[in-house]
Amino acid sequence: MHILTKFAVFFVLILVFALPGYGQQKIAPVIVDFGAINPVPQAVKKPDPSLTYKILVDATKASDKPEEIVPALTNTARMLNLHAYGGVPSNKMQVVLVVHSAALPMVLTNEAYKSKFGVDNPNLAIIAALKKAGVQLFVCGQSMIARNYEISSLNPDITLSVSALTVLTEYQLKGYALISL
């Protein structure tokens, strides 16, 4: 077989096998710039739009690099986008996120974050987007003090709590489902 014919066959095979997944566009119906999802129109099991989703996110893990967004934030944005895609109205999404442990630096102002890591805080825009979407964001005061962070270095979009433990127990007693990220 001629080399051009072999190349043409190879190219056609790539198109046949690669393009079906390539053409699908991710969407982000609620948190537009973060947590985009893949539409799954064939899905049989979808969220129940008649339910009120009371979700408590326990954010404890830092990103691998200081210039990367903390995964719990991206996953929370993805969760909101998934539920909206599934037909759940935004007024039926009650989401609380509490930050402590290794995830703590994400709640710092840009100045404090840059002073500690030498880069801008990549979490600020997604935190603002989550807050705008109605997510309540808390940080553990015990973690702030134990890790020697000044309360004045706290991003104003985050609410200081006495502790993560008190937020976690309070919202679970109020019927919130716990997701640890």
Secondary structure as UniProt FT lines:
FT   HELIX           3..22
FT   TURN            32..33
FT   TURN            41..42
FT   TURN            49..50
FT   STRAND          53..59
FT   TURN            66..67
FT   HELIX           71..85
FT   TURN            86..87
FT   HELIX           90..92
FT   STRAND          93..99
FT   HELIX           101..107
FT   HELIX           110..117
FT   TURN            122..123
FT   HELIX           124..132
FT   TURN            133..134
FT   STRAND          136..140
FT   HELIX           141..146
FT   TURN            147..148
FT   HELIX           151..153
FT   TURN            156..157
FT   STRAND          159..161
FT   HELIX           164..173
FT   TURN            174..175
FT   STRAND          177..180
//
